[in-house]
């Protein structure tokens, strides 16, 4: 996921705190485990896992892995529409959102 700016430029998704809050509105958050000495935050959602680099604030992109495409895609489409974000399939280069 990435922010969609004018002319196709990448804009931030938001601050780390904002991204956590925005994802939480779509039932995506920590699973309660504590990760130590890592630069990546792992958030779990419906049919998906989101990885966010904690060393970058504001957040410019996140990696989303689908565990169940049928459940995850509608959530991701709603998430992107609500926040003006775009998704790119890293295998095909296709963009959505």
C-alpha positions in Angstrom: 0.0 0.0 0.0 1.1 3.5 -0.6 -0.3 7.0 -0.6 -1.6 8.4 -3.9 -0.5 11.9 -4.7 -0.8 14.3 -7.6 0.7 13.0 -10.8 1.2 9.5 -9.4 3.7 10.7 -6.8 3.9 8.7 -3.5 2.6 10.6 -0.5 2.8 9.3 3.1 0.1 7.1 4.4 0.4 9.1 7.6 2.4 9.1 10.8 3.0 5.7 12.4 0.4 6.5 15.0 -2.2 7.6 12.3 -1.6 4.4 10.2 -2.1 2.2 13.3 -5.4 4.0 14.0 -6.5 3.9 10.4 -5.8 0.2 10.2 -7.5 -0.4 13.5 -10.7 0.9 12.0 -10.6 -2.1 9.7 -10.0 -4.6 12.5 -6.2 -4.7 11.8 -3.8 -4.4 14.7 -1.2 -6.1 16.9 -2.0 -9.7 18.0 -0.8 -8.9 21.5 2.7 -10.3 21.2 5.7 -8.1 21.9 8.3 -7.8 19.2 11.7 -6.7 20.5 14.7 -5.3 18.5 12.9 -5.3 15.2 12.4 -2.4 12.7 9.1 -3.9 11.5 5.7 -3.8 13.1 3.4 -6.7 12.2 -0.4 -6.1 12.3 -3.0 -8.8 11.7 -6.3 -8.2 10.0 -9.2 -10.1 8.3 -7.4 -12.5 5.9 -4.2 -10.4 5.8 -1.0 -9.4 7.6 0.5 -5.8 7.3 4.2 -5.1 7.8 5.2 -1.5 8.5 8.8 -0.2 8.9 8.9 1.5 12.3 12.1 3.4 11.3 10.1 5.6 8.9 7.8 8.2 10.2 5.7 9.3 8.4 5.0 5.9 6.8 5.3 5.9 3.0 4.4 2.3 2.3 3.4 -1.0 3.9 3.6 -4.6 2.8 0.4 -6.6 2.8 0.4 -10.4 2.7 -3.0 -12.1 2.0 -3.8 -15.2 3.9 -7.4 -15.4 2.6 -7.9 -13.4 -0.6 -11.7 -13.7 -0.5 -11.8 -12.1 2.9 -8.9 -9.6 2.6 -9.6 -8.0 -0.8 -12.9 -6.3 0.1 -11.4 -5.0 3.3 -8.3 -3.7 1.4 -10.4 -2.0 -1.2 -12.6 -0.3 1.4 -9.4 0.8 3.3 -7.8 2.3 0.3 -11.0 4.1 -0.8 -11.5 5.5 2.7 -7.9 6.9 3.0 -7.0 7.6 -0.7 -4.4 4.9 -0.6 -3.2 2.7 -3.6 -2.2 -0.9 -3.7 0.3 -2.5 -6.0 0.6 -6.2 -6.7 4.4 -6.7 -6.5 4.2 -9.8 -8.8 2.3 -8.2 -11.7 2.9 -4.4 -11.1 -0.9 -3.8 -11.3 -2.3 -1.0 -9.1 -5.6 -0.9 -7.3 -7.4 1.7 -5.3 
